[in-house]
């Protein structure tokens, strides 16, 4: 079954992505930019990611900026207001339990995807060093 998303944000473009990158002072990994251009967030029809120690049930991926669940609002709340993550760690999704999935834009671990458990003060645990690996390995059921 093909990966599809419902409740996506409005279509976005490279200039809107660049505007957000400039606002955050970061550069998104190309595979994440491709995802935003293709889907711009939403609820996936394949929700399970089961790999090594990761057992995640995705609720939704954040859109860039033009929906209720968007990267800019999450970044402003979790990074700028609450200081839960370094400024180069960008919230990109949420699981069904309210945990946050983030992507790194730091030089040292660029493109690494992290799980932030809300029950452990949003401590970061590495899920994968590739956003595409996660997207390509989502399954409908297990």
Protein Blocks (a to p, Z undefined) as FASTA:
>chain_A
ZZddehiacdddfklmmmmmmmnopacdfklmmmmmmnngajdfblbdcehjbccddfbd
cdfklcfbdfklmmmmmmmmnomacfklccfbdcfkopacdddfbfklgoiacdddfklo
opacdfbfcfklmmmmccfbZZ
